[in-house]
Amino acid sequence: MAADLVRWDDPAVDWAGYDLAVVRSCWDYSWRLPEFLGWAASVLRLRNPVELLRWNTDKTYLRDVARAGLPVVPTVWDPTDAGQLPDAAEWVVKPSVSAGSRDTARWTEPDAVLEHAAALAEAGRTAMVQPYLAGVDTVGETAMLFIGGRFSHAVRKGPLLRRGEGVRQDRDSRGDLRPVESTAAQREVAQAVSDAVPRLVPGAPAPLYARIDLVPDPTGGPVLLELELAEPSLFLPQAPTDALARLTRSVEDAMAA
């Protein structure tokens, strides 16, 4: 199987000439979402497909996941009053369309939360506010990686947001990664989220890959922070040796479908 590494916005690429195009590291989509989704709609054999990308590139998809009865970090959208904030000692504010923790911050004061949310709203963006779950500082996030619809491996991501640092654009979590053995509870929640995707996005082909980020709630139970279907890091350097072969087989199966 031959493969080319090309940019999604390169006008010289003949997308029809490929048996399959696999989206991998298009982290600029959050600045250019309409353009990116327009491109995705023009590529007939794309994984993950445009239906999933359209749904998943705006984190308002968390509303659908929560309505499906799955455990999600409590989220308030575009709050304008302190009484609307989740009950918490600290909060995280971020735009619903974002990548790499851009324009994201952890706050201890409601006024700072509302000021951040108002700035996002003024810029025409949807602000989302979540309680900062203290377990993240010790346990971190657990990334549950699915390839070809099946659980592949788990990676622990260290805490990224530091108290009092405000909005920063230079965060990089890739230096604090390690493979972990997922718990039965984490596997149950992650599998339930993965299984729900076809119901939440009817008619879309099954995801070729997914990353399901879980964090501990105040009782220690796993809850969904993010479901990444657009361009997740699959953390193959931290994966078992057979993960790359599993990804290759899944790509080959998608090409043959």
Secondary structure, DSSP 8 states (H G I E B T S, - for coil): -------TT-TT--GGG-S-EE----TTGGGSHHHHHHHHHH-SSEES-HHHHHHHSSTTHHHHHHHTT--B---EES--SGGGS-S-SSEEEEESS-STTTT-EEESSHHHHHHHHHHHHHTT--EEEEE--TTHHHH-EEEEEEETTEEEEEEEE-----TT----S---GGGSEEEE---HHHHHHHHHHHHHHHHHSTT----SEEEEEEEE-TTS-EEEEEEE-SS----GGGS-TTHHHHHHHHHHHHHH-
